[in-house]
């Protein structure tokens, strides 16, 4: 029996599932994205998160088409996100860029289209410093043309999200940023909620799942007994406790995995509830640590961190 996922409602009335499948990977084997998306849809996922820069839209589209052809889902059952990359920020390029993504995805529209980062560069990395306010006008055009049901941003800081909100004709519905127990982002989350913008968490497991050498020594969340006790109490994993913590904060999550058992695990977080004190325990792991600091973008205008 596929998992039943709750939805969150946007400021425009559209709805998005609280758990989606993230599809970013540094390296992937041919067919890996397609397989992960097919497994996810089989297991009850209805939200698939992709991006032009992930170079996986063709496989994601194939997986979606396969599941629609099987009769398991209809297009309207699914919520598909894609993102505009940094070298396509010119206002008059946004629509054609989304149309190229749609061609790869084999879709007529995406449910959500995001500005991936506030920075603007050429394809070979020269800072073009195009204002994201200009880019936003192109984003609004995608909605007017019916190519995107909703639009939003990703990796925007408080000043930037406020500026977009203040100048937008069509308000952003989400700000997709890194949020997890080791990067709680309370101030940014609170501002988004005040503006009726949904904060969406990528890398929602933070240091629980990141196994890079440079994080050694600060990843005590992997072994701390207090979190282990919570996992044991509810018959869940540390990762499931972390995802539940975010969901109870009203934050949709998009964990990524290419392992079927993990994909299944990540969606099974709606059959228990953490107490206020347990929420405080998880909140206490905050280090204000970015697993995805975007250091390569530091030299550019509008770098958000």
C-alpha positions in Angstrom: 0.0 0.0 0.0 1.6 3.3 -1.1 2.2 5.9 1.7 -0.3 8.7 2.1 1.4 12.1 2.0 -0.2 15.3 3.3 -0.2 18.4 1.2 0.6 22.1 1.9 -1.4 24.9 0.3 0.4 27.8 -1.5 -0.6 31.4 -1.4 -2.2 31.0 -4.9 -4.4 28.0 -3.8 -2.3 25.3 -5.4 -1.2 22.4 -3.3 2.2 20.5 -3.0 2.9 17.2 -1.2 4.9 17.6 2.0 7.5 15.0 0.9 9.0 14.9 -2.5 11.9 13.1 -4.2 15.1 15.1 -4.7 17.0 14.0 -7.8 20.4 15.8 -7.5 23.5 13.6 -7.7 27.1 14.4 -8.2 27.5 11.2 -10.2 24.9 8.9 -11.6 24.8 5.7 -13.7 22.7 5.8 -16.9 19.1 5.0 -15.9 19.6 5.7 -12.2 17.4 8.8 -12.2 14.6 7.0 -14.1 14.7 4.1 -11.8 14.6 6.2 -8.6 11.6 8.2 -9.9 9.7 5.1 -10.9 10.3 3.5 -7.5 9.2 6.7 -5.8 5.9 6.9 -7.7 5.3 3.2 -7.0 5.9 4.0 -3.3 3.4 6.9 -3.2 5.5 9.9 -4.0 3.7 12.5 -6.1 6.2 15.3 -5.9 9.4 15.0 -8.1 12.0 17.7 -7.8 14.4 18.3 -10.7 16.4 21.1 -12.3 18.0 21.9 -15.6 21.5 21.8 -14.1 21.0 18.3 -12.8 21.1 17.0 -16.4 18.4 14.5 -15.6 15.2 15.9 -17.0 15.1 13.4 -19.9 15.2 10.4 -17.5 12.8 12.0 -15.0 10.4 12.6 -17.9 10.7 9.0 -19.1 9.9 7.7 -15.6 6.8 9.9 -15.4 5.7 8.9 -18.9 6.2 5.2 -18.0 4.0 5.5 -14.9 1.3 7.4 -16.7 1.3 4.8 -19.5 1.0 2.0 -16.9 -2.1 3.7 -15.6 -0.6 4.1 -12.1 -1.0 7.9 -12.1 -2.4 10.7 -14.3 -0.4 13.9 -15.0 -2.7 15.9 -12.7 -1.8 13.5 -9.8 1.8 14.5 -10.0 3.7 17.7 -8.8 6.8 18.3 -10.8 9.4 21.0 -10.0 12.2 22.3 -12.2 14.6 25.2 -11.9 16.2 28.0 -14.0 20.0 27.9 -14.0 22.3 30.8 -13.3 23.2 31.4 -17.0 19.6 31.9 -18.1 18.6 34.9 -16.0 18.0 37.4 -18.8 14.3 38.3 -18.7 13.7 37.3 -22.3 15.4 33.9 -22.0 13.4 32.5 -19.1 10.4 31.3 -21.1 12.4 29.5 -23.8 14.6 27.9 -21.1 11.5 26.5 -19.4 10.2 25.3 -22.8 13.4 23.4 -23.3 13.0 21.8 -19.8 9.4 20.9 -20.7 10.6 19.3 -24.0 13.0 17.1 -22.0 10.4 16.2 -19.4 7.8 15.5 -22.1 5.4 17.7 -20.2 3.1 20.6 -21.1 3.7 22.4 -17.8 5.6 22.2 -14.5 3.7 22.6 -11.3 6.5 24.7 -9.9 9.4 26.6 -11.5 12.2 28.1 -9.4 15.0 30.5 -9.8 17.7 28.1 -8.7 20.1 30.7 -7.2 19.9 34.5 -7.1 23.3 34.9 -8.8 23.6 35.5 -12.6 26.6 34.3 -14.7 27.4 33.4 -18.3 27.8 29.8 -19.3 31.6 30.1 -18.7 31.2 31.7 -15.3 31.5 35.4 -15.9 29.4 37.5 -13.5 26.6 39.2 -15.4 24.9 40.7 -12.3 21.4 40.6 -13.8 19.0 41.6 -11.1 16.8 38.7 -9.9 13.9 41.3 -10.1 14.4 41.3 -13.9 14.6 37.5 -13.9 11.3 37.4 -11.9 9.5 39.3 -14.7 10.4 36.4 -17.0 9.3 33.9 -14.4 5.9 35.7 -14.2 5.6 35.3 -18.0 5.8 31.5 -17.6 2.7 31.6 -15.4 0.8 33.9 -17.8 1.6 31.4 -20.7 0.5 28.4 -18.6 3.9 26.8 -18.7 4.2 26.9 -14.9 1.4 26.6 -12.4 3.4 28.3 -9.6 6.8 30.1 -9.4 9.3 30.5 -6.6 12.9 30.9 -5.7 15.7 28.8 -4.2 18.7 29.8 -2.1 17.5 33.3 -1.5 18.4 35.0 1.8 16.0 37.2 3.9 16.8 40.4 2.1 16.5 38.9 -1.3 13.2 37.1 -0.6 11.7 40.3 0.9 12.8 42.2 -2.2 11.2 39.7 -4.6 8.0 39.7 -2.5 7.8 43.5 -2.5 8.3 43.9 -6.2 6.4 40.8 -7.6 3.1 41.0 -9.4 2.8 37.2 -9.0 4.1 36.4 -5.5 6.6 33.5 -5.0 5.0 30.5 -3.5 8.2 28.9 -2.1 11.8 29.5 -1.1 13.7 26.2 -1.4 16.7 26.3 0.8 18.9 24.0 2.9 17.1 23.4 6.2 17.8 20.5 8.5 18.6 19.8 12.2 22.1 21.1 11.8 20.9 24.2 9.9 17.6 25.2 11.4 17.2 28.5 9.5 14.7 29.8 12.1 14.9 33.5 11.1 14.5 32.8 7.3 11.7 30.3 7.9 9.8 32.8 10.1 10.1 35.5 7.5 8.9 33.2 4.7 5.9 32.2 6.8 5.1 35.9 7.5 5.1 36.5 3.7 2.9 33.4 3.1 5.9 31.8 1.2 6.5 28.2 2.0 10.0 27.3 3.1 11.0 24.0 1.4 13.9 22.0 2.7 16.6 20.5 0.4 19.4 18.5 2.1 16.8 17.9 4.9 19.0 15.4 6.7 22.0 17.6 6.9 24.9 16.0 8.7 23.0 12.8 9.3 23.4 11.7 5.7 26.5 13.7 4.6 29.6 11.5 4.8 32.2 13.8 3.4 35.6 13.9 5.1 35.5 17.7 5.6 32.4 17.3 7.9 34.2 14.7 10.2 34.1 15.8 13.8 31.0 18.0 13.6 28.6 15.2 12.7 27.8 14.1 16.2 24.1 14.0 15.3 24.9 10.6 13.7 25.9 9.0 17.0 24.3 11.2 19.7 22.3 8.9 22.1 19.4 11.4 22.6 18.5 11.2 18.9 19.0 7.4 19.0 16.6 7.2 21.9 13.9 9.1 19.9 14.4 6.8 16.9 14.1 3.7 19.1 11.0 5.0 20.9 9.1 5.5 17.6 10.6 2.5 15.7 12.1 4.9 13.2 15.6 5.8 11.9 17.4 9.0 12.8 16.7 10.2 9.3 13.0 9.7 9.8 13.1 11.7 13.0 14.8 14.6 11.2 12.3 14.6 8.4 9.4 14.5 10.9 10.9 17.4 12.8 10.9 19.5 9.6 7.3 18.5 8.7 6.1 19.5 12.1 7.6 22.9 11.6 5.4 23.2 8.4 8.4 22.7 6.1 8.0 20.3 3.1 11.1 18.1 2.5 12.7 16.8 -0.6 15.2 14.1 0.5 17.2 12.5 -2.3 18.0 8.8 -2.6 18.7 6.3 -5.3 18.2 3.3 -2.9 14.7 1.8 -3.0 14.6 1.1 0.8 15.7 4.6 1.6 13.2 6.2 -0.8 10.5 4.2 1.0 11.8 5.1 4.5 11.8 8.8 3.7 8.1 8.9 2.9 7.0 6.9 5.9 7.0 9.8 8.4 3.3 10.5 8.8 2.4 7.8 11.4 4.0 9.4 14.4 4.4 12.8 16.1 7.2 14.3 18.1 6.3 16.1 21.4 7.3 19.7 21.9 10.2 18.6 24.1 11.4 16.2 21.5 11.2 18.9 18.8 13.5 21.0 21.1 15.9 18.1 21.3 16.2 18.0 17.5 16.4 21.8 17.3 19.3 21.6 19.7 21.6 20.1 17.0 21.7 23.4 15.1 25.2 24.4 14.1 24.3 27.0 11.5 26.3 24.7 9.2 25.7 24.7 5.4 26.3 21.3 3.8 25.7 23.2 0.5 27.5 26.5 1.0 27.8 27.3 -2.7 31.4 28.5 -2.1 32.1 28.5 -5.8 29.6 31.3 -6.2 31.1 33.5 -3.4 32.7 36.0 -5.9 29.5 36.8 -7.7 27.0 39.6 -7.2 23.9 38.5 -5.2 25.7 35.5 -3.5 23.2 34.8 -0.8 25.3 33.4 2.1 
